[in-house]
Amino acid sequence: TEEDVRGLDSGMAITFGDLVGADTASDGSDGEGMSRAIAALYKHGLLLVTGTPLHDGGTGLAALAAAVSGGDVKSSPNASLLARYRQQGGGNAVSGSADPITILPDGTDGPLRTLYGSVWSTHSSAMAEGASVADSAYSNDGLPLHTDMTYMRDPPGLQIFAMAQPAPKGGESIFGDGFAVAERLRSEHPDAFDTLCSTTRRYRSICTETGWHLEGRGPVISAIDRGHGLPPASRWGEVTAIRHNDLDRLPDLPPLAANGSPMDEAESDEF
């Protein structure tokens, strides 16, 4: 629950200043903030960052993305959004900066560049004209458990959500541990686990406003494949990713061979 996450002993909450600020340790490093954040993400898959700035054009959020993607080991403000943010004042950077920076031309950390931008807003009715809304997030409907951007070749492994305005009613977010679900499925229903590891599914996003057409493919459960000929109980190793979103998924149609007949398993894998 929210109370559990916000609890002082949960290990799942940290302040923005402790994670991104430059003055949390005398040697210039992040002190314990970075270590605590990464430990929480690896253990729980979820981290609550409080006090995140929301009115600086996304600069603080970009620095936060840099902080959890290796930015702390880089010192050049031309290569690291985190180093640049700290150079310009760190956690005390002026809100509402006239020159928000969320991407560096020569940057090596920070948020992923997508068809929506690097740092962007979602709203059910007040999006800017011409902005892409080709995603189910741009509505006021409840969404089932899912992973985002399944239509990309490499969906993001870590996402940052900042609540700019709480809903007057409802609006709660529900999170599920996909890795734990996969391991339970492996234990209790190994055949189903094998199917979700070995069956490739396709996902698509088409944006008529901006002209994007993205399509990605992959199994629902990605796991280390130890060999095609092994029995399911021995074939699949560590789970590495979950890709699941029925709102983006295309129909599961088997590919056809050149003669129009369904491919056998070996041909399908090659396809």
C-alpha positions as CSV (number, residue, x, y, z in Angstrom):
1,T,0.0,0.0,0.0
2,E,1.0,3.7,-0.2
3,E,1.5,3.8,3.5
4,D,3.9,0.8,3.4
5,V,6.0,2.4,0.6
6,R,6.2,5.8,2.4
7,G,7.2,4.2,5.7
8,L,10.5,5.2,7.1
9,D,11.6,1.6,7.3
10,S,10.4,0.4,3.9
11,G,13.6,1.1,2.1
12,M,11.4,2.1,-0.9
13,A,11.4,5.9,-0.4
14,I,14.0,8.6,-0.8
15,T,14.0,12.4,-1.3
16,F,15.0,13.9,-4.6
17,G,17.8,15.9,-2.8
18,D,19.3,12.7,-1.3
19,L,19.4,11.0,-4.7
20,V,20.4,13.9,-7.0
21,G,21.9,16.6,-4.8
22,A,25.6,17.2,-5.0
23,D,26.3,17.9,-1.4
24,T,25.3,14.7,0.3
25,A,28.8,13.5,0.9
26,S,32.1,15.4,1.6
27,D,33.9,13.6,-1.2
28,G,31.5,14.8,-3.8
29,S,29.8,11.4,-4.3
30,D,26.2,10.7,-3.6
31,G,26.8,9.3,-0.2
32,E,24.3,6.6,0.6
33,G,21.4,8.0,-1.5
34,M,22.4,6.4,-4.8
35,S,23.2,3.0,-3.1
36,R,19.8,3.0,-1.3
37,A,18.0,3.9,-4.5
38,I,19.6,1.2,-6.6
39,A,19.2,-1.4,-3.8
40,A,15.4,-0.6,-3.7
41,L,15.0,-0.9,-7.4
42,Y,16.8,-4.2,-7.6
43,K,14.9,-5.6,-4.6
44,H,11.4,-4.2,-5.1
45,G,11.4,-2.9,-8.7
46,L,9.8,0.2,-7.3
47,L,11.2,3.5,-5.7
48,L,9.3,6.5,-4.4
49,V,11.2,9.8,-4.9
50,T,9.6,12.6,-2.9
51,G,10.2,16.3,-3.5
52,T,10.8,16.0,-7.2
53,P,10.6,19.4,-9.0
54,L,7.7,19.6,-11.4
55,H,7.9,23.2,-12.8
56,D,11.4,23.3,-14.3
57,G,10.6,22.1,-17.8
58,G,11.6,18.5,-16.9
59,T,15.2,19.4,-16.0
60,G,15.0,17.8,-12.6
61,L,13.4,14.6,-14.0
62,A,16.1,14.3,-16.6
63,A,18.7,14.6,-13.9
64,L,16.9,12.0,-11.9
65,A,17.0,9.7,-14.9
66,A,20.7,10.3,-15.2
67,A,21.2,9.6,-11.5
68,V,19.8,6.1,-11.8
69,S,21.6,5.3,-15.2
70,G,25.2,5.8,-14.2
71,G,25.4,9.5,-14.2
72,D,27.1,9.7,-10.8
73,V,30.4,8.3,-12.1
74,K,30.7,11.0,-14.8
75,S,31.9,14.5,-14.1
76,S,31.6,16.3,-17.5
77,P,28.5,18.6,-17.7
78,N,28.7,18.0,-21.5
79,A,28.3,14.3,-21.2
80,S,26.1,13.9,-18.1
81,L,22.8,15.5,-17.3
82,L,23.4,14.8,-13.6
83,A,26.8,16.6,-13.7
84,R,25.2,19.5,-15.5
85,Y,22.3,19.7,-13.0
86,R,24.7,19.7,-10.1
87,Q,26.9,22.3,-11.7
88,Q,24.0,24.6,-12.1
89,G,22.9,24.3,-8.4
90,G,22.0,20.7,-7.8
91,G,18.9,20.1,-5.8
92,N,18.7,23.9,-5.3
93,A,18.4,24.7,-9.1
94,V,15.9,27.5,-9.8
95,S,12.4,26.3,-10.6
96,G,11.1,27.5,-13.9
97,S,14.4,27.8,-15.7
98,A,14.2,29.6,-19.0
99,D,16.4,27.0,-20.6
100,P,15.3,23.5,-19.5
101,I,17.7,20.8,-20.6
102,T,16.5,17.2,-20.8
103,I,18.8,15.9,-23.6
104,L,22.5,16.6,-24.3
105,P,23.9,16.4,-27.8
106,D,26.9,14.4,-26.5
107,G,25.1,13.0,-23.5
108,T,25.7,9.4,-22.3
109,D,23.0,9.2,-19.6
110,G,19.5,10.4,-18.9
111,P,16.1,9.6,-20.3
112,L,15.5,7.6,-23.5
113,R,14.5,9.5,-26.6
114,T,11.1,8.3,-27.8
115,L,8.3,9.4,-30.2
116,Y,6.8,11.3,-27.3
117,G,10.1,13.1,-26.4
118,S,12.5,12.5,-23.5
119,V,10.5,14.0,-20.7
120,W,6.8,14.5,-21.5
121,S,3.3,14.9,-20.0
122,T,0.2,12.7,-20.4
123,H,-3.2,14.2,-20.1
124,S,-6.6,12.9,-21.0
125,S,-7.8,16.1,-22.7
126,A,-5.3,19.0,-22.6
127,M,-2.4,17.9,-24.7
128,A,-0.7,20.4,-27.0
129,E,-1.8,20.5,-30.6
130,G,0.3,18.1,-32.7
131,A,1.6,16.1,-29.7
132,S,1.4,12.4,-30.1
133,V,-1.3,10.7,-28.1
134,A,-0.9,7.2,-29.6
135,D,-1.0,5.4,-26.4
136,S,-3.7,4.2,-24.0
137,A,-2.2,6.4,-21.3
138,Y,-3.8,9.4,-22.9
139,S,-7.3,8.7,-21.5
140,N,-9.1,8.7,-18.2
141,D,-9.9,4.9,-18.4
142,G,-8.5,2.4,-15.9
143,L,-5.7,0.3,-17.4
144,P,-5.0,-3.3,-16.7
145,L,-1.6,-4.4,-15.5
146,H,0.8,-4.0,-18.3
147,T,4.3,-3.0,-19.3
148,D,4.9,0.1,-21.4
149,M,6.3,0.6,-24.9
150,T,6.0,-3.0,-25.9
151,Y,6.0,-1.8,-29.5
152,M,9.7,-0.8,-29.2
153,R,12.5,-3.2,-30.1
154,D,14.0,-2.6,-26.6
155,P,11.3,-1.5,-24.2
156,P,12.6,0.6,-21.2
157,G,13.7,-1.4,-18.2
158,L,13.1,1.6,-15.8
159,Q,10.5,4.3,-16.0
160,I,10.0,7.5,-14.0
161,F,6.5,8.8,-13.3
162,A,5.9,12.2,-11.7
163,M,2.4,13.1,-10.4
164,A,1.9,16.7,-11.5
165,Q,-1.7,16.9,-10.3
166,P,-3.5,14.3,-8.3
167,A,-7.0,13.3,-9.4
168,P,-9.8,14.6,-7.3
169,K,-11.2,11.1,-7.2
170,G,-9.5,7.8,-8.0
171,G,-6.3,7.8,-10.0
172,E,-4.5,5.2,-7.9
173,S,-1.7,3.3,-9.6
174,I,-1.4,-0.5,-9.2
175,F,1.9,-2.2,-9.7
176,G,2.6,-5.9,-10.0
177,D,5.9,-7.8,-9.7
178,G,6.2,-9.4,-13.1
179,F,9.3,-11.3,-12.2
180,A,7.6,-12.9,-9.2
181,V,4.6,-13.8,-11.3
182,A,6.9,-15.5,-13.9
183,E,8.7,-17.5,-11.2
184,R,5.5,-18.7,-9.7
185,L,4.2,-19.6,-13.1
186,R,7.4,-21.6,-13.8
187,S,6.9,-23.5,-10.5
188,E,3.2,-24.2,-10.7
189,H,2.5,-24.3,-14.5
190,P,5.8,-25.1,-16.3
191,D,4.0,-25.7,-19.7
192,A,2.4,-22.3,-19.6
193,F,5.7,-20.7,-18.6
194,D,7.4,-22.5,-21.6
195,T,4.7,-21.2,-23.9
196,L,5.1,-17.6,-22.8
197,C,8.9,-17.9,-23.1
198,S,8.9,-19.5,-26.5
199,T,6.0,-17.7,-28.3
200,T,6.9,-14.5,-30.1
201,R,4.1,-11.8,-30.0
202,R,3.9,-8.6,-31.9
203,Y,3.0,-5.1,-30.6
204,R,2.3,-2.0,-32.6
205,S,1.8,1.8,-32.1
206,I,0.7,4.0,-35.0
207,C,0.6,7.8,-34.5
208,T,-1.2,9.6,-37.3
209,E,-0.4,13.1,-35.8
210,T,3.4,12.7,-36.0
211,G,3.8,9.9,-38.6
212,W,5.3,7.3,-36.3
213,H,4.7,3.6,-36.9
214,L,6.5,1.4,-34.4
215,E,6.3,-2.3,-34.1
216,G,8.2,-4.6,-31.7
217,R,8.1,-8.3,-31.1
218,G,9.2,-10.7,-28.4
219,P,7.9,-13.2,-25.9
220,V,5.8,-12.2,-22.8
221,I,8.6,-13.7,-20.7
222,S,12.2,-13.2,-21.7
223,A,14.5,-15.8,-20.1
224,I,17.9,-17.1,-20.8
225,D,17.5,-19.9,-23.4
226,R,19.8,-22.8,-22.6
227,G,19.0,-24.7,-25.8
228,H,16.0,-25.4,-28.1
229,G,16.2,-29.2,-27.7
230,L,16.1,-29.2,-23.9
231,P,12.9,-30.1,-21.9
232,P,11.0,-27.0,-20.7
233,A,12.1,-27.5,-17.1
234,S,15.8,-27.3,-18.1
235,R,15.6,-25.0,-21.1
236,W,14.8,-21.7,-19.4
237,G,17.2,-19.9,-17.1
238,E,16.9,-16.5,-15.4
239,V,14.0,-14.3,-16.3
240,T,15.3,-11.0,-17.8
241,A,12.3,-9.1,-18.9
242,I,8.5,-9.0,-19.1
243,R,6.7,-7.7,-22.2
244,H,2.9,-7.6,-21.8
245,N,0.3,-5.2,-23.0
246,D,-3.0,-6.5,-24.5
247,L,-3.9,-2.9,-25.6
248,D,-0.9,-2.9,-28.0
249,R,-0.7,-6.6,-28.9
250,L,-1.5,-7.7,-32.4
251,P,-3.5,-10.9,-33.1
252,D,-1.6,-14.1,-32.6
253,L,-1.5,-15.3,-36.2
254,P,1.0,-18.0,-37.1
255,P,3.2,-17.1,-40.1
256,L,2.6,-19.0,-43.3
257,A,5.2,-20.9,-45.4
258,A,5.8,-20.0,-49.0
259,N,3.2,-22.6,-50.1
260,G,0.5,-21.1,-47.9
261,S,0.6,-23.8,-45.3
262,P,1.4,-23.2,-41.6
263,M,5.1,-23.3,-40.8
264,D,6.4,-26.1,-38.6
265,E,8.1,-25.1,-35.3
266,A,11.6,-25.0,-36.8
267,E,10.5,-22.8,-39.7
268,S,8.6,-20.5,-37.4
269,D,11.6,-20.0,-35.2
270,E,13.7,-19.1,-38.2
271,F,11.0,-16.6,-39.4
